[in-house]
Amino acid sequence: MRIIKILLIMILIWPFVDVKIANADDEEDYEKYEGDVHKKHNDDDEEDDDYYKEEDEYEYYDQRYLETNSNTWNIWTRSTYINKGELPFKEAKEIQIKLENNNNTVSLYLIPLDGEIYVPGKIVAELLGAKVVNYDNSKILEINKAGTELIFRAGTNVVYYNEIKSPIPAVTFYLNDNIYVPISVISNGLGYVAEWQEMNNAVVLKLLK
């Protein structure tokens, strides 16, 4: 009879023990993936796709919103706490992107989504004269220009700006071998602002003043 009572007690308390064990495992996994996404090894191995330390792929900043009357698609507010303004176009389409006072022009497929205009980060960064390294396996894009570094990872709404983790207004994504990022972040981050020209069906990148 005593053995039966002990077995019944074990059956009753086991779910709680199991939960504690699971929670402990979750905490260990969380600590395992904590850390900077941009930790690198020897610069001689730049093409190694795996030199970034693992980080939780589903890391997001809180996305509550505050009211604003201004358009935000071309301004990196470094905040997710805004209601976004109206986009200049509502359907994905091929659009010219050009530099002001420069003949450099590319024709790209731009995607309006979540109140932002998304562009393939690698191509736009190269148009702006930046050095770009694309890590396909890790879905990470590293951009460097004149002492400025931007590091994006597909599936997150953060960017490492000169090693400082900063929020961006929407989640980046991977499509057709490109990491798509909000044009506001990549242009402002590299010292430019994007201006929509309806008449020319083009986006002009101008130096920030």
Legacy VTK file of the C-alpha trace (Angstrom):
# vtk DataFile Version 3.0
C-alpha trace
ASCII
DATASET POLYDATA
POINTS 209 float
0.000 0.000 0.000
2.877 2.366 0.886
4.496 1.733 -2.518
1.229 2.550 -4.295
0.954 5.884 -2.419
4.530 6.802 -3.341
3.846 6.024 -7.000
0.689 8.167 -6.966
2.582 11.107 -5.434
5.335 10.800 -8.076
2.744 10.770 -10.860
1.130 13.922 -9.463
4.324 15.955 -9.045
6.213 14.775 -12.143
4.648 17.363 -14.567
5.931 20.194 -12.349
9.410 18.673 -12.188
9.366 18.269 -15.974
8.399 21.922 -16.461
11.285 23.080 -14.270
13.720 20.951 -16.263
12.360 22.356 -19.547
12.632 25.920 -18.259
16.225 25.330 -17.224
17.012 23.979 -20.694
15.374 27.052 -22.296
17.487 29.377 -20.149
20.661 27.535 -21.154
19.714 27.781 -24.852
18.963 31.488 -24.465
22.347 32.123 -22.880
24.011 30.023 -25.576
22.642 32.235 -28.338
23.159 35.550 -26.583
25.927 37.737 -27.957
26.864 39.984 -30.822
25.910 38.849 -34.301
29.021 40.549 -35.627
31.775 38.663 -33.739
34.409 37.847 -36.371
37.531 35.734 -36.627
40.684 36.358 -38.649
40.198 38.881 -41.465
42.074 36.539 -43.828
39.031 34.259 -43.827
36.445 36.795 -44.993
34.703 34.298 -47.261
33.993 31.867 -44.432
30.218 31.934 -44.017
30.268 30.735 -40.458
32.475 33.254 -38.670
29.493 34.977 -37.102
28.534 33.859 -33.647
25.066 32.319 -33.520
22.210 34.515 -32.358
18.505 33.873 -31.950
17.066 34.298 -35.459
13.752 35.478 -34.066
15.047 38.480 -32.189
12.806 41.511 -32.552
12.326 44.861 -30.941
8.932 45.582 -29.419
6.630 46.993 -32.110
4.093 49.227 -30.411
3.244 52.454 -32.204
2.847 56.161 -31.577
0.933 58.545 -33.814
2.872 60.643 -36.311
1.739 62.831 -39.184
4.985 62.656 -41.159
5.967 60.187 -43.865
8.627 57.822 -42.634
9.447 55.516 -45.551
12.659 57.457 -46.340
13.666 58.408 -42.776
15.321 55.957 -40.394
13.788 56.993 -37.071
15.714 54.296 -35.158
12.435 53.386 -33.544
9.591 50.937 -34.064
7.205 53.122 -32.038
5.506 54.995 -34.882
2.489 54.803 -37.155
3.948 54.959 -40.615
3.086 57.450 -43.319
1.810 56.793 -46.830
4.127 55.131 -49.342
4.721 56.722 -52.769
3.623 53.500 -54.485
1.696 50.482 -53.256
2.699 47.620 -55.567
6.066 45.956 -56.083
7.638 47.082 -59.349
10.875 47.770 -61.173
12.148 51.271 -60.463
15.291 53.207 -61.277
17.542 54.201 -58.396
20.089 56.892 -59.149
22.615 59.035 -57.337
22.134 62.804 -57.423
24.700 64.584 -59.662
26.031 61.216 -60.777
25.457 58.980 -63.786
25.317 55.827 -61.646
21.876 54.276 -62.056
20.431 50.823 -61.447
17.025 49.404 -62.199
15.737 47.360 -59.255
12.650 45.518 -58.086
11.369 47.503 -55.093
8.826 46.068 -52.659
6.452 48.220 -50.556
5.634 46.308 -47.368
4.761 47.108 -43.730
4.960 50.861 -44.373
8.485 50.574 -45.798
10.053 50.350 -49.241
12.375 47.372 -49.399
15.444 47.196 -51.643
18.127 44.537 -52.191
20.708 45.780 -49.698
23.823 44.523 -51.483
23.055 46.271 -54.777
22.076 49.598 -53.210
25.142 49.580 -50.947
27.422 48.974 -53.926
25.694 51.788 -55.820
26.614 54.049 -52.904
30.240 52.979 -53.133
30.307 50.647 -50.137
32.237 47.420 -49.748
29.832 44.511 -49.294
30.228 40.960 -48.009
27.232 38.644 -48.321
27.068 35.494 -46.157
24.501 33.302 -47.880
24.398 30.468 -45.340
23.942 32.807 -42.381
21.718 35.252 -44.319
23.932 38.105 -43.123
24.894 41.237 -45.053
27.938 43.263 -43.991
28.382 46.772 -45.440
31.352 49.100 -44.947
31.920 52.614 -46.239
34.214 55.396 -44.988
34.288 54.167 -41.395
30.596 53.240 -41.269
29.582 49.616 -40.796
26.082 48.168 -41.151
25.328 44.512 -40.473
21.897 43.083 -41.299
20.544 39.606 -40.706
17.486 38.376 -42.596
14.457 37.730 -40.395
15.195 40.390 -37.753
14.329 44.049 -37.221
17.732 45.062 -35.920
20.949 46.300 -37.512
24.419 46.609 -36.035
25.424 50.188 -36.823
29.125 50.645 -35.996
28.794 47.719 -33.556
25.777 49.278 -31.830
22.610 47.198 -31.951
19.847 49.465 -33.269
16.165 48.919 -34.113
14.948 49.241 -37.686
11.305 49.891 -38.642
10.500 46.495 -40.192
11.802 42.945 -40.498
14.388 42.212 -43.188
13.878 39.193 -45.448
15.731 36.994 -47.935
14.496 36.787 -51.530
16.168 35.693 -54.773
19.628 35.500 -53.181
19.293 39.030 -51.771
18.667 40.385 -48.278
15.954 43.019 -48.623
16.162 45.947 -46.196
14.181 49.197 -45.773
15.641 51.849 -48.072
15.426 54.369 -45.229
17.913 52.407 -43.131
20.525 51.653 -45.764
20.440 55.114 -47.370
20.394 57.138 -44.114
22.938 54.799 -42.541
25.392 55.529 -45.368
24.750 59.268 -45.349
22.009 59.625 -47.985
18.276 60.238 -48.146
15.939 58.669 -50.708
13.625 60.988 -52.653
10.747 59.710 -54.804
10.325 61.326 -58.250
6.894 60.446 -59.589
7.505 61.999 -63.010
10.578 59.853 -63.659
9.375 56.755 -61.807
12.676 56.868 -59.938
14.221 57.085 -56.487
17.067 59.609 -56.220
19.635 59.196 -53.450
20.862 62.554 -52.158
23.599 63.309 -49.651
22.263 64.161 -46.207
23.041 67.779 -45.262
LINES 1 210
209 0 1 2 3 4 5 6 7 8 9 10 11 12 13 14 15 16 17 18 19 20 21 22 23 24 25 26 27 28 29 30 31 32 33 34 35 36 37 38 39 40 41 42 43 44 45 46 47 48 49 50 51 52 53 54 55 56 57 58 59 60 61 62 63 64 65 66 67 68 69 70 71 72 73 74 75 76 77 78 79 80 81 82 83 84 85 86 87 88 89 90 91 92 93 94 95 96 97 98 99 100 101 102 103 104 105 106 107 108 109 110 111 112 113 114 115 116 117 118 119 120 121 122 123 124 125 126 127 128 129 130 131 132 133 134 135 136 137 138 139 140 141 142 143 144 145 146 147 148 149 150 151 152 153 154 155 156 157 158 159 160 161 162 163 164 165 166 167 168 169 170 171 172 173 174 175 176 177 178 179 180 181 182 183 184 185 186 187 188 189 190 191 192 193 194 195 196 197 198 199 200 201 202 203 204 205 206 207 208
